[in-house]
Amino acid sequence: MKFDIHHNDPQTDARTGTITTDHGEIKTPIFMPVGTVGSVKGVHQRELENDIKAEIILNNTYHYYLRPGLDVFKQVGGTHKFINWKKPILTDSGGYQVYSLGSSRKIKEEGVTFSSHIDGSKHFFSPENVMETQRIIGADFIMAFDECTPYPCEYNYAKRSMQMTHRWLDRCIKKFNETDDLHGYKQTLIPIVQGSTYSDLRKISAEVISSKDMPANAIGGLSVGEPAPEMYAMTHEVCQILPKDKPRYLMGVGTPANILESIALGVDMFDCVLPSRNARHGLIYTRNGIINIKNAKWKNDYSALDAENPCYASQEYSKAYVRHLFQGKELLAGQITTLHNLSFYLWLVKQARLKIEEGTFGQWKDSMVPQLERRL
């Protein structure tokens, strides 16, 4: 993997760059649509590429491991061939999914024992077998196995968890270096900064992760319920320490406003289920604010869903029609709104790149954020 920085915004820590992988280039800052089980719900891969303009998507190790299982990826030659996606892919290690299982998982130094959400069967994840699993799945970027702490989190627990995450990282790196790329292209291992919302822990973790000298770095354990100002404060602390010449990935973030604020702090990569999940519930993001298309006020509004959004789904269908589809529980409702929301997110980061190149990102961001958070 190669990362070139092109422009730095004079008012903020925002920057543009290009990440080069064996599956193509990624212009940063970038948003990654979440295709957890190999599918961004309701969206064809050709729509992801041609209409949404996605440059990279995310798959999930935990879900792939359980279904369809690793034998499928061995036989087909990795996730790119399995889902017919020729651009870069990142796999989450499964740490967050295991965290979300709550009482049905048990965390020890060796790893995590958990029960499948599908059939209740018992399984075990360790730093070593998660590396082997992600080698077999074959994403371009694979995440270190970590423990994601909840919010709020007691200080001593957060500290112990962070220290174990660091020990697990050493085991991940060792196993990664002992194994080979299986599908004819290079993979990149990304470590994860933890430490909950404690400034001293975040600084320690960022320093430890930086010392590993990996090609990219991630910030985890945020966007788990903490107030946005705390998330921004922790992101700022970490970005001041992580190497400036390597991509920074803020995991699981977030709303359009969250993304712009975090770009200003120096973040390069984002993923989140919000645009697709909320789309299926009728929540639509636009540059002028947020629309709940189920509200009666849109019943007789025959204007385009969002005439300013370049995606065909936003321009060709009216608000009244999309509301009608939701009222009738038609599957097309979620498909249209998912196409819209994801294309809006990709438009937003593209605009951010243009404003950084122009040297006006800070001013633009400050004017956009209040608009993006407004309810229409």
C-alpha positions as CSV (number, residue, x, y, z in Angstrom):
1,M,0.0,0.0,0.0
2,K,1.2,3.5,-0.8
3,F,-0.2,6.8,0.5
4,D,0.5,10.2,-1.1
5,I,-0.6,13.5,0.5
6,H,-1.6,16.1,-2.1
7,H,-3.0,19.1,-0.2
8,N,-3.2,20.4,3.4
9,D,-6.0,22.9,4.4
10,P,-4.5,26.1,5.8
11,Q,-7.2,26.5,8.4
12,T,-7.6,23.0,9.8
13,D,-5.7,19.7,9.8
14,A,-7.7,18.4,6.8
15,R,-5.7,16.9,3.9
16,T,-6.3,15.2,0.6
17,G,-4.4,12.2,-0.6
18,T,-4.3,9.0,-2.6
19,I,-4.1,5.5,-1.2
20,T,-2.8,3.0,-3.9
21,T,-3.6,-0.7,-3.5
22,D,-3.4,-3.7,-5.9
23,H,-7.2,-3.2,-6.5
24,G,-6.9,0.5,-7.4
25,E,-6.6,4.0,-6.0
26,I,-8.7,5.6,-3.2
27,K,-9.0,9.4,-3.1
28,T,-9.0,10.6,0.5
29,P,-10.9,11.7,2.6
30,I,-13.1,8.8,1.7
31,F,-16.3,7.2,3.1
32,M,-16.6,3.4,2.8
33,P,-20.2,1.9,2.4
34,V,-20.7,-1.0,4.8
35,G,-21.4,-4.3,3.1
36,T,-21.3,-6.4,6.2
37,V,-22.1,-9.8,4.7
38,G,-20.8,-9.0,1.2
39,S,-23.8,-6.9,0.4
40,V,-24.7,-3.2,0.9
41,K,-28.3,-3.9,1.6
42,G,-30.6,-3.2,-1.4
43,V,-27.8,-2.0,-3.6
44,H,-26.2,-3.8,-6.6
45,Q,-22.4,-3.7,-6.9
46,R,-22.7,-1.9,-10.3
47,E,-24.8,0.8,-8.5
48,L,-22.1,1.1,-5.9
49,E,-19.5,1.7,-8.6
50,N,-21.5,3.7,-11.2
51,D,-24.1,5.7,-9.2
52,I,-22.8,5.9,-5.7
53,K,-19.2,6.2,-6.9
54,A,-17.8,4.1,-4.0
55,E,-14.0,3.6,-4.2
56,I,-13.8,1.0,-1.3
57,I,-16.3,-1.0,0.7
58,L,-16.3,-2.8,4.0
59,N,-17.0,-6.5,4.7
60,N,-17.1,-8.1,8.2
61,T,-14.9,-11.0,9.4
62,Y,-17.3,-12.2,12.1
63,H,-20.3,-12.5,9.7
64,Y,-18.2,-14.1,6.9
65,Y,-16.7,-16.6,9.3
66,L,-20.1,-17.8,10.4
67,R,-21.7,-17.7,7.0
68,P,-20.8,-18.7,4.3
69,G,-17.7,-20.0,6.1
70,L,-14.0,-19.9,5.1
71,D,-14.1,-22.8,2.7
72,V,-16.1,-20.7,0.3
73,F,-13.4,-18.0,0.2
74,K,-10.7,-20.7,-0.2
75,Q,-12.5,-22.2,-3.2
76,V,-13.5,-19.0,-5.0
77,G,-10.3,-17.0,-4.4
78,G,-11.3,-14.4,-1.9
79,T,-14.1,-11.9,-1.2
80,H,-13.5,-9.8,-4.4
81,K,-14.4,-12.7,-6.6
82,F,-17.1,-13.9,-4.4
83,I,-19.1,-10.7,-4.4
84,N,-17.8,-9.5,-7.9
85,W,-16.2,-6.2,-6.6
86,K,-13.0,-5.3,-8.3
87,K,-12.1,-2.3,-6.2
88,P,-10.5,-2.3,-2.7
89,I,-12.2,-3.9,0.3
90,L,-11.6,-3.6,4.1
91,T,-12.6,-6.2,6.6
92,D,-13.4,-5.3,10.2
93,S,-11.8,-8.0,12.4
94,G,-15.0,-8.9,14.3
95,G,-13.9,-7.2,17.5
96,Y,-16.9,-4.8,17.5
97,Q,-19.4,-7.6,16.6
98,V,-18.1,-9.7,19.5
99,Y,-18.4,-6.7,21.8
100,S,-22.0,-6.2,20.7
101,L,-22.9,-9.8,21.6
102,G,-22.8,-8.8,25.3
103,S,-23.4,-11.7,27.7
104,S,-23.0,-14.4,25.0
105,R,-19.2,-13.8,24.8
106,K,-16.4,-14.2,27.3
107,I,-13.1,-12.3,26.9
108,K,-9.8,-13.7,28.2
109,E,-6.2,-13.0,27.4
110,E,-6.1,-15.9,25.0
111,G,-9.0,-14.5,23.0
112,V,-12.8,-14.4,23.0
113,T,-15.3,-17.3,23.2
114,F,-18.7,-16.4,21.8
115,S,-22.0,-17.9,20.7
116,S,-23.2,-17.5,17.1
117,H,-26.1,-15.2,16.7
118,I,-27.3,-17.5,14.0
119,D,-27.6,-20.9,15.8
120,G,-26.0,-20.4,19.2
121,S,-23.0,-22.6,18.4
122,K,-19.7,-21.8,20.3
123,H,-16.7,-20.3,18.6
124,F,-13.3,-18.8,19.6
125,F,-11.5,-15.8,18.1
126,S,-7.9,-15.1,18.9
127,P,-5.5,-12.6,17.4
128,E,-3.9,-15.4,15.5
129,N,-6.9,-17.1,14.0
130,V,-8.5,-13.7,13.1
131,M,-5.3,-13.0,11.1
132,E,-5.6,-16.4,9.4
133,T,-9.3,-15.8,8.7
134,Q,-8.8,-12.4,7.2
135,R,-6.0,-13.8,5.0
136,I,-8.4,-16.3,3.7
137,I,-11.2,-13.8,3.1
138,G,-8.7,-11.7,1.2
139,A,-9.6,-8.0,1.8
140,D,-7.0,-5.4,0.9
141,F,-7.1,-3.9,4.4
142,I,-7.4,-6.2,7.4
143,M,-8.0,-4.9,10.9
144,A,-6.1,-6.0,14.1
145,F,-8.2,-7.9,16.7
146,D,-9.1,-5.6,19.5
147,E,-11.5,-5.1,22.4
148,C,-14.0,-2.3,21.9
149,T,-15.0,-0.9,25.3
150,P,-18.5,0.4,26.0
151,Y,-19.5,3.9,26.9
152,P,-19.5,4.9,29.7
153,C,-16.5,2.8,30.7
154,E,-14.8,2.7,34.1
155,Y,-11.2,4.0,33.9
156,N,-9.4,0.9,35.2
157,Y,-11.4,-1.3,32.8
158,A,-10.6,0.9,29.9
159,K,-6.9,0.8,30.8
160,R,-6.8,-3.0,31.2
161,S,-8.7,-3.4,27.9
162,M,-6.3,-1.0,26.1
163,Q,-3.3,-2.8,27.4
164,M,-4.7,-6.2,26.3
165,T,-5.5,-4.7,22.8
166,H,-1.8,-3.7,22.6
167,R,-0.7,-7.2,23.5
168,W,-3.2,-8.7,21.0
169,L,-1.7,-6.3,18.4
170,D,1.8,-7.7,18.9
171,R,0.3,-11.2,18.3
172,C,-1.6,-10.0,15.2
173,I,1.6,-8.5,13.7
174,K,3.6,-11.6,14.4
175,K,1.0,-13.9,12.8
176,F,0.5,-11.5,9.9
177,N,4.2,-11.5,9.2
178,E,4.3,-15.3,9.4
179,T,1.5,-15.8,6.8
180,D,1.3,-15.1,3.1
181,D,-1.1,-13.2,0.9
182,L,-3.2,-16.0,-0.5
183,H,-5.0,-14.6,-3.6
184,G,-2.3,-12.9,-5.6
185,Y,-2.4,-9.3,-4.2
186,K,-1.0,-7.6,-1.1
187,Q,-2.9,-7.1,2.1
188,T,-2.3,-4.3,4.7
189,L,-2.8,-4.8,8.4
190,I,-4.2,-1.8,10.3
191,P,-3.8,-1.5,14.1
192,I,-6.4,0.2,16.3
193,V,-6.1,2.9,18.9
194,Q,-8.3,2.4,22.0
195,G,-8.6,4.0,25.4
196,S,-12.3,5.0,25.7
197,T,-12.8,8.7,26.4
198,Y,-9.8,9.1,28.6
199,S,-7.2,11.5,27.2
200,D,-4.2,10.0,28.9
201,L,-5.1,6.5,27.7
202,R,-5.8,7.7,24.2
203,K,-2.3,9.3,24.1
204,I,-0.6,6.2,25.4
205,S,-2.4,4.0,22.9
206,A,-1.7,6.4,20.0
207,E,2.0,6.3,20.9
208,V,2.1,2.5,21.1
209,I,0.3,2.1,17.8
210,S,2.6,4.7,16.1
211,S,5.6,2.8,17.3
212,K,4.5,-0.3,15.4
213,D,5.2,1.6,12.1
214,M,2.3,0.0,10.2
215,P,1.3,1.5,6.8
216,A,-2.1,2.9,8.2
217,N,-3.7,3.4,11.6
218,A,-7.2,3.3,12.9
219,I,-9.1,4.9,15.8
220,G,-11.6,2.6,17.4
221,G,-13.9,2.6,20.4
222,L,-15.6,5.9,19.5
223,S,-19.2,6.5,18.2
224,V,-20.4,4.0,20.8
225,G,-22.7,6.4,22.6
226,E,-20.4,9.2,23.9
227,P,-21.4,12.8,23.1
228,A,-19.9,14.2,19.9
229,P,-17.6,16.7,21.6
230,E,-15.9,13.9,23.5
231,M,-15.5,12.0,20.2
232,Y,-14.0,15.0,18.6
233,A,-11.7,15.6,21.6
234,M,-10.3,12.1,21.5
235,T,-9.9,12.1,17.8
236,H,-8.0,15.4,18.0
237,E,-5.7,13.9,20.7
238,V,-5.0,10.8,18.6
239,C,-4.5,12.6,15.3
240,Q,-1.9,14.8,16.9
241,I,0.2,11.7,17.7
242,L,-0.4,9.3,14.8
243,P,2.1,9.7,11.9
244,K,1.0,12.4,9.5
245,D,2.3,10.5,6.5
246,K,0.0,7.5,7.0
247,P,-3.8,7.2,6.5
248,R,-6.0,7.6,9.6
249,Y,-9.2,5.6,9.8
250,L,-12.0,6.6,12.3
251,M,-14.1,3.5,12.7
252,G,-17.9,3.6,12.7
253,V,-18.3,7.4,12.2
254,G,-20.8,8.8,11.5
255,T,-23.3,11.5,10.6
256,P,-22.4,13.9,7.7
257,A,-21.6,16.6,10.3
258,N,-19.4,14.1,12.2
259,I,-17.5,13.3,9.1
260,L,-16.8,16.9,8.2
261,E,-15.7,17.8,11.7
262,S,-13.4,14.7,11.8
263,I,-11.9,15.5,8.4
264,A,-10.9,18.9,9.9
265,L,-9.1,17.0,12.7
266,G,-7.0,15.0,10.1
267,V,-9.0,11.8,9.5
268,D,-8.8,10.2,6.1
269,M,-11.1,7.2,6.1
270,F,-14.6,6.6,7.5
271,D,-17.3,3.9,7.5
272,C,-20.7,3.8,9.1
273,V,-24.1,2.0,8.7
274,L,-26.1,5.2,9.3
275,P,-26.7,6.2,5.7
276,S,-27.9,2.8,4.7
277,R,-29.7,1.8,7.9
278,N,-31.4,5.1,8.3
279,A,-32.4,5.1,4.6
280,R,-34.4,2.0,5.2
281,H,-36.3,3.8,7.9
282,G,-37.0,6.8,5.7
283,L,-34.4,9.2,7.0
284,I,-32.8,11.1,4.1
285,Y,-29.6,13.2,4.3
286,T,-29.2,16.2,2.1
287,R,-26.9,19.3,2.0
288,N,-29.8,21.4,3.3
289,G,-30.7,19.1,6.2
290,I,-32.4,15.8,7.2
291,I,-35.7,14.7,5.8
292,N,-38.0,12.1,7.4
293,I,-39.8,11.1,4.2
294,K,-42.5,9.3,6.1
295,N,-43.9,12.6,7.5
296,A,-47.3,13.7,6.1
297,K,-45.8,17.0,4.9
298,W,-44.2,15.2,1.9
299,K,-47.5,13.5,0.8
300,N,-48.1,16.0,-2.0
301,D,-44.6,17.2,-2.7
302,Y,-43.8,16.1,-6.3
303,S,-40.4,17.7,-6.4
304,A,-37.3,15.4,-6.8
305,L,-36.1,13.6,-3.7
306,D,-33.0,15.8,-4.0
307,A,-32.4,17.5,-7.3
308,E,-28.9,18.6,-6.2
309,N,-27.7,15.0,-5.6
310,P,-26.1,13.6,-8.8
311,C,-27.5,10.1,-8.3
312,Y,-30.3,9.2,-10.6
313,A,-32.5,7.8,-7.7
314,S,-32.4,11.3,-6.1
315,Q,-33.4,13.1,-9.3
316,E,-35.9,10.8,-10.9
317,Y,-38.3,10.0,-8.0
318,S,-40.4,12.5,-6.1
319,K,-40.7,12.9,-2.4
320,A,-44.4,12.1,-2.7
321,Y,-43.7,8.8,-4.5
322,V,-41.0,7.7,-2.1
323,R,-43.2,8.4,0.8
324,H,-46.0,6.4,-0.9
325,L,-43.6,3.5,-1.2
326,F,-42.8,3.6,2.5
327,Q,-46.5,3.8,3.3
328,G,-47.0,0.6,1.3
329,K,-43.9,-1.1,2.8
330,E,-42.5,-1.5,-0.7
331,L,-38.9,-2.8,-1.0
332,L,-38.1,-0.2,-3.6
333,A,-38.5,2.5,-0.9
334,G,-35.4,1.4,0.9
335,Q,-33.5,0.9,-2.3
336,I,-34.1,4.4,-3.6
337,T,-33.2,6.1,-0.2
338,T,-30.1,3.9,0.3
339,L,-28.9,4.9,-3.2
340,H,-29.6,8.5,-2.3
341,N,-27.9,8.5,1.1
342,L,-24.8,6.7,0.1
343,S,-24.3,8.8,-3.0
344,F,-24.8,11.9,-0.8
345,Y,-22.1,10.7,1.6
346,L,-19.7,10.1,-1.3
347,W,-20.6,13.5,-2.8
348,L,-19.9,15.1,0.6
349,V,-16.3,13.7,0.9
350,K,-15.7,14.6,-2.7
351,Q,-16.7,18.2,-2.0
352,A,-14.5,18.2,1.1
353,R,-11.5,17.1,-1.1
354,L,-12.3,20.0,-3.6
355,K,-12.5,22.5,-0.7
356,I,-9.2,21.3,0.8
357,E,-7.6,21.7,-2.6
358,E,-9.0,25.2,-2.9
359,G,-7.8,26.1,0.6
360,T,-11.3,26.9,1.8
361,F,-12.3,23.8,3.6
362,G,-12.5,25.3,7.1
363,Q,-14.9,28.1,6.1
364,W,-17.0,25.7,4.0
365,K,-17.2,23.1,6.8
366,D,-18.3,25.7,9.3
367,S,-21.1,26.8,7.0
368,M,-22.2,23.3,6.1
369,V,-22.4,21.6,9.5
370,P,-25.4,23.6,10.8
371,Q,-27.2,22.9,7.5
372,L,-26.4,19.2,7.6
373,E,-27.8,18.9,11.2
374,R,-31.1,20.8,10.4
375,R,-34.4,18.9,10.4
376,L,-36.5,19.8,7.4
